[in-house]
Amino acid sequence: MAAAGEEGAYSYKGMSADNIKGLVLALSSSFFIGASFIVKKKGLKKAGASGIRAGVGGYSYLYEPLWWVGMITMIVGEIANFAAYAFAPAILVTPLGALSIIIRHDSNAVLAHIILREKLHIFGILGCVLCVVGSTTIVLHAPQEREIQSVIEVWDLATEPAFLFYAALVITAVFVLIIHFIPQYGQTHIMVYIGVCSLVGSLSVMSVKALGIALKLTLSGMNQLTYPQTWAFTIVVITCVITQMNYLNKALDTFNTAVVSPIYYVMFTSLTILASVIMFKDWDRQNPTQIVTEMCGFVTILSGTFLLHKTKDLSDGLSTSLSMRLSKHIEEDGFGQEGIPLRRQESLRLP
């Protein structure tokens, strides 16, 4: 028993220097990305007022300066996030995206209300707190970064049968969503657009981590740019990021930011952790107690995002109810009894 206790104590060595670097970079990334959502959403709304909305296939936002300000802010955050994956495991970096939710919905609640005219119930703030508590739990019990000396090692991990099977499932699901479900349900079901973003995102994070490791090794004197695997990972990153941005813009333009952000966070984080566990075998370097604690932290995050989701849904339901009362003695104008939950608030207003 004593030996087992000593072994358990020895298995947890605290955060390594690389993990701390990854943590700092991930925190910085969350602040930039969180702020960018507010600015980009404002740009999308301005572009939609004078052109074809992104939610219905338009690209007028590309001519809107405010959208580009938000995009540049997001790029800065993504660069910091990119660097974080080079130093720390995905299971540590990815959950810290919860802090960008706090920036969007807590400390910037007034900004979101004034600029985007979107509101959160008081329990939404509690949901944000739960997200932070869960993320902190995961960070404190995250595994140490795997020692990798060449991009070839990462390629070998990516071409193992288990991860190839996962990648094949993801690609198949993405094509099914894009070809079959988006044309029919993209404008009414939030999970369709976010599903594409999250599935593709899990593959992009694995490729980003591989590319980040290659660049880190190159800067340290071990040139990885001569390996074709480095450029293969680069192509995957570019393809995945473009796909993510396209469908994330559609989701933001169609549905309320206060709902898109937490749902996207939950799905993206869940799938990224799963992909990391399969590819980098993060849990092989942890004991059962640490794994269970991480899962408890993640459940806490899920609880927080559930609160954000449900309280926003209730708010939309109240808005719809008020609209129906106002139009009680007015001739029917096409609005249904149930309305469309989770839509942008302006879509619930009477014409």
Secondary structure, DSSP 4 states (H G I P E B T S, - for coil): -HHHHHHHHHH-----HHHHHHHHHHHHHHHHHHHHHHHHHHHHHHHHHHS--GGGT--GGGG-HHHHHHHHHHHHHHHHHHHHHHHS-HHHHGGGGHHHHHIIIIITHHHIIIII-----HHHHHHHHHHHHHHHHHHHTPPPPP----HHHHHHHHTSHHHHHHHHHHHHHHHHIIIIIHHHHTTT-HHHHHHHHHHHHHHHHHHHHHHHHHHHHHHTT---TTSHHHHHHHHHHHHHHHHHHHHHHHHHHHB-HHHHHHHHHHHHHHHHHHHHHHHT-GGGGS-HHHHHHHHHHHHHHHHHHHHHHHHHHHHHHHHHHHHHHHTTTS---S--SS--TTB-GGGGS--
